[in-house]
Amino acid sequence: KAAEEEQEALNRQDGKSLVIPEANDTDTKGFIAPITSTNWLRWTLRIIGIGYFGLVLVLLGRCVIGYYGLWRYWRLRRPAPAHVCTALAELEPDEARRPRIGVNPLVPGPVSYGLWKPTILLPPKFCNEGDPEKLRWILAHELTHLQRRDAWSCLLLALGGALYFHVPWFWWMKRHVRLAQE
């Protein structure tokens, strides 16, 4: 009993019990404590969360770089020839709804884009060919994309792909939406 009283006396300080702090993630010097069996789950979830948000940022950055590339294509364009502008005017008589059109040798095929400023970019080979009916079909196809607002669905799919990259059915759905757009 004397030993217990002596131990109790050692544990008291100014009449209060001595509180021994529990181990936390950092020690008193600010270093990260080693992973123990009590906090391994917390560290695993942190690592997974950091990896997830890192990949989301990479995929969003890829989307931003793509839109920057489209902007650069427009900045490096040449004006469309008169016969191309005439064909576009025949297909879309309303000048307020008529998209911008340009020619850029860097684009591999016809491209329509633009959330607020509908735009069509054509490679020079599509403008120089002598078949006006083929040009009308190409312009009608690109106008259909713009009228259906496919640029908005592409943006939503890109944002969804950045957030739901880990969901296999999302990639399946995205592929089918893109096929339906064409």
Protein Blocks (a to p, Z undefined) as FASTA:
>chain_A
ZZmmmmmmmmpgghiacddddddfbdfkopacdddfklmmmmmmmmmmmmmmmmmmmmmm
mmmmmmmmmmmmmmmpccddfklmmmmmmmmmblklpccddddfkbmbdcdedjklccdd
ddfklmmpcblklmmmmmmmmmmmmmnommmmmmmmmmmmmmmmmpmklmmmmmmmmmmm
ZZ
